[in-house]
Every structure is written in structure tokens, then in C-alpha cells.
Amino acid sequence: MKHLAQKLNNVQNTNAGMDIKMVKYKFEKLFTKTFQEHQKDPVPIREAACLRVQFPAILEPIPEDLYIVGGAKYHPIGFSPKDAEDFGYYCRTKELEQLRKEETDPEERKELELLLEFWRENQSRYKTRKAYPKEVKKRLASDDLNDIYPAYPLYRMTGCIIDYDKLLQLGIPGIKKEISEYAKQENNPLYGAMLEALEILKDSLQFYADQCEEKKAYVSKERASQLQEMRENLIFLKNNAPETFHQAAQLAWLYSILAHTLDYGRMDVYLGDFLERDQKKGILSEEKAFQIIQSIWRLIADKKTVVHGRVMLGGRDRRNPKAADHFAILAMEASKAQRRMEPQLSLRCYRGMSEEVLKKAMETIADGTTFPILYNDDCNIPNVQKAFSVSEEEAQEYYPYGCGEYVLGHRSFGSANGVINLARILELTLYNGCTASGKRIGLPTGEPEKFHSFDELYAAYLKQLEYYIQPLAIQEKIEYEIAGSTGSFLYLSMLYDDCIKRGKSIFDGGIRYLGGTLETYGNITTSDSLTAINEMVYQKKQLSMKQLKEILKQNYQGNEAVRRTLIQVVKYGNDNKKADNMAVRLHQDLGRLVSEQADKVGLTSYLPVLINNDHNVILGRTTGATPDGRVAGSPLTNANSPSGGSDKNGITALLNSMTRLNGDNNAGMVQNIRLGKGMFLEYLDKTEILIKTYFQKGGTQLMITVASTKDLKDAMVHPELYSNLFVRVGGYSGRFISLPRDVQLDILRRTTYEGEE
């Protein structure tokens, strides 16, 4: 311990002796030098030393008018669970290369070249790919989603849901005491590094306290009073657990900045009690509580993570529902007032929940915010219990991060580190492991012309699918191994169950459940295509397999009549058993093939997710024509939603189809619908009943955009008139006029339900 303290003190002294911002690339140079000097030290010691360089150096100044402070501008080199497309010790090589090209000083250019040379081989992404077995390298041949392959790795540790409640109940002193007790029993460098990380947190609190003091002389009397209160809170938190709502919100936020977590847990639970206590004491007005929440909301929105920023409300297991519901109502009001794409406010609904909270949710959705996203506890808790093989008590901690992938808050990890395009897999099956253009990239599964039944074709499809699922599971495990062997992720490990007790960091045996998540795309495009093949080739025999393949290869050119016929084949989303059963069949087999990999690679779970960001559009650009009538280059279907405009039997039929895909074999799936304003203005009671019935029938989740087709079309012509038109793209919300045109067109094709079927 003394050896560690001395080493870290040396780093602190070096850091204190210079102004990083005054010297060009000083941070990058010092961070790299510190890493190199500690390369032979235990992993947690090296990380603590690097964090000492990183904070408070990268912390941003205090915003002008907020009650909460804390922000970070990450440099091209640093340490984070997720930065751009890397994790742990990362390097944005393209950014550094651009700096090198623009640098006019030969000596500085040489310094940048040396940094690039070092980090190319020491960043986690490089180490992960280097560790791939030969067969994995072959099957995961590219990292570029714009390439022709059906499967891609993603390099990140995403979905960090730390125990904010523990942080606020114990404060820095309580966590320090817990670590110190274990440190007395075992001479473990992890404990010393954790204690140092807490000191860095305290220094960061002091950094902002000093800023508050400095700014007081240059602002209004009212703002100076606010800054003084903020300063006192920051200093208090260094050596005390939070006692007020304001203090609790501040500590939770600043810790999230240092941990670089991008999702913020069950905020109504961990802040609701503080809110209630302060208001009972008469020391916190409703107005000030609202301003504090708005401050957090703005800080989240300013990060512009696009697909993160989750704040969870609701849930049937909360310890103090009344206090939590009060916070939830204020939180939804803040989202209405702020009208930003983040936070991605989400509400866990359940039988017997507060009608006031539900009505506020409907009001907020009706306002066009796209929030809150609605989740069904009564369905999701048993589903998670089965999918993750955990107790009901643990399943109640399910948390949808990012675009909707489930983890168990502060006890499981399931980074979504793989992408698979199910429609491209079908193309490879139809052409015996080749693309339609003839390039062999997949598994030879036989010439479909020789198959005598649809079941033979389907069996070949599943073989092709498994061929790509296997390497994705292996690479997920490898990423965790690289993460665990190179970093301790100290701020995560301190607030994940079992890590302190076990004396192991989160990815090195500390976490209770280490699972994996596979993002799947084009699922409904594929099931509709399989339905069309079964009907047109095998049942009605209106097309031969050879004819179909040639037509697809030509992208329906000269065969528009055939395309129209294929489009008319029954589609998912119309409460049609034939189409829906095919979707269910594929869904079940996909879940089985993915989950079977967990034991093979050594994960506690490996589960697919049927979510969406804009990857249905990105992957669709390079995916050829499909047998459902979709032309090459057009978007794939969006998560558990029908292809654009193919749901023709009304909203009830659509929701009935959506409930048929069960949620107990995956780590989340999202349902995206668009309702007209009239559904809330004229038919609000019916809309509430519709949603409640959908949940009662097994619906797991619902994302609702409130916008008319007319407004969307007009916004594409007159964008200046629609700056506040928000839509749910997939797993994230966006300002419609700011989206790429092909994403806009994909959204436009979706059906709007105006109130009458």
C-alpha cells in the first residue's frame, strides 16, 4: 500500500506542476508517459495513475446557469468504458492522424507519430482483434457496417448501470470505509487503487468548488448566492454522505462523469427519498427541485450521446413508491419543458401503478416529446427471470440501456458487442454461401434449387445463421478478457455488486453475471421473405427457386409485376397467423441459437436483442433485394415492427402481432408506433385502454411518436417550420429535420394511426 501511495503521489506532483492546457498535446503526452511508466505495475495501480492524469484535467468549466456541475471533454487518448469505438485504454487514431497532418511544427509532428505508433498496439480494439482465433477473423472479416458482410463486432463496454443508491446512501466516506475494511484482510492492489480513485473524486469535487468561488466575483448577486450554495455542497460531499436532494443529485452526477457511464439508473428511487425528506423539512421548494432536475436534464442532453442517456422511472418493486412517483412526475414535466432528445426517459408500468403517473406519461407523450418510453413490468420481470436465469428479486432490477438492451442494474453486464443482419444471412443461404453477385463469404449450405421443401431451406438458413453467431459470441468473450486483463474500471467496480467483496474488478471475476448481447437487424424483413418463399415457391409454385434468385439478383428490374405479387403476400403486423407464425418461428430459433453459445464460450448468458438505432437503414444500404418485395439498398425493418406501410389492418391488429413474439428468450425488443395527435386529443381514454390491453396481452414495451404523415412530408419541404418535430427513429429519438434523408423516408413510410381504423 505504501509503495502504491508513493507512486501515485509522484503522478499527482507531476500533474500539479504544469498546466496541461498551456502546452500542446500535453495531456496526450503525460497520459502516455504515465501509462508507460506503470506498464509493469498491477493493472489497478496503472489505471489509478492514469486516472490521476485524466481528472480533473479533462473536466469542463461550470455552466453559466445550472445548479449541478460536472462535464468532461475526452481527449484523443484516455481511459473509458466506451469512447468512440473502443474501450479501456483507447486511442482515436483517425483524430490523431488528422492532427499530425495539420501540425506545422516538425518536432510536434514527430511526437504525434510516436504517440500513434505506441497506441496502435496498446489500444483495446487492436488487442481484441489480435486475440481472435483464425476462424473468427475469417468470419468477422470487417469492422465497417457499410461492408458486404452479415456480421460485425463492436468494441465497447456499454450498458454500465452502477449502484447510484449505494453511492448516495454511503457517500464517499462510507465506500472508503467498506474498501478499507477489506484492505485490512488482504494486501490487494485493487483496494489501494479504489481508494486512490475516491481521492481523485474528492479532488474533482474541490476543482468545481474552487471554480464556484472564482466565478462568484463576476456574476449577479443571485447567481453568486447559488454558486456559494453549490460550493458548500461540493466541499461537504468530500467527507460526508449527501444529506439533501441537491447534494445527492450533485454526487450522483459527478460520479457518473468520472465513471463515464452514459445511463443513469432508477433515478426516482435513489433521488425520490431525498426529495421527500427535504420537502417535509421545508428546506426545498417544488420550484427549486424542478430547477435541479432541469439542470441534470440539460447536462445529459448536452452530452449528445444519441442512443444513451437513459433515466428509468417506475417499477413495481420500489421501496417508496409515493416519493418516487413525485419525482417521476417532476421528471416528465422537465422533459416536456426542455424538449431535447435526451434523457431517454423511460417508465416501467405495472398493474396498480399510480393513475396520476400514467396520465402524466400520456400527456408528455402527446406533447410530441416521444417520452417516456413505456415498459411492462408484469411481463418483463418474468421474462427477464427466465432469459437471465435469475430470481424474481434480481429480475426486478432489469434496466433497458442504450437502444433497449436489458441488463440487471449493478449486478450484470451485457455489452452489445455484435451486429448481425438476418436478411443478409438469407441472401447467403439462397446463393449457397455467396452474395448475389457471386462472392463467397459464408458457409456452403447447398443449392436451394435442389431442396425439396421449405423446411430444407429453413434448416440451411439456420446453419448459415449459426455460422455467424458463433464467432460473435467468441469475440464478445475475448473483449471481456481484454477488458479484464488491461483495466480494472475502478469507478464501475466500486459500485457493482460483489466486486469489493471478491477483491476482483468488474471484468476480472468481480461481477456476478457477465453476459453478452447480440444486436439483430432485419428480423421481420427476413420472416416476411421466408413467408413469401414458402407461399410462392413451395406452396403455390408460382415461382421456381431459380427464377426467384435471378429476379432478386436483378433487383426486380423488368419484373415489377412479380415484385407487386410478393408485396401482396401476407405480412407481419396484420394479426395474420401465417405471417406472424413465421416471425415467431424465426424469433424462437434465433433465441435458441444465440443463447446456446453462452456455455460454450463461458458467459452467464448470451442473448439476442431486437432493437434498432439507424442500423436498419445503414445495413439496408448494402443489402440486396429480398423476397418480401423490398428493393436493394432500402431500409430493413425496424426492430419488432412491420415493414413500412405493410400493416394495413389497423392499430389493434398491429399490436396483436407484436405480442406474439415472446420476451423470455432475449435481452429486449422494441416496438415503434406512430399515432396522430387525435389519438390523444379526441380518443385519449381509448388510447389508454389500447395500451393497457396491449400490455395485458403480453406486450413488453412501446415507443410512441406523435406526428402526422402530413407534418412529416411538409417538414421535408419546409424544415425551418418544424424544428420541434421529434420522432422515435428506433432505439433513440431525433429531431426529424436533422436526420439523414433515407432515415426520414424510412420513418415516413411507417403507418400513422389517426384514431379511426
Order of alpha helices (4+ residues) and beta strands (2+ residues): alpha-alpha-alpha-beta-beta-alpha-alpha-alpha-alpha-beta-alpha-alpha-alpha-alpha-alpha-alpha-beta-alpha-beta-alpha-beta-alpha-alpha-beta-beta-beta-beta-alpha-alpha-alpha-alpha-beta-alpha-alpha-alpha-alpha-alpha-beta-alpha-alpha-beta-alpha-alpha-beta-alpha-beta-beta-alpha-beta
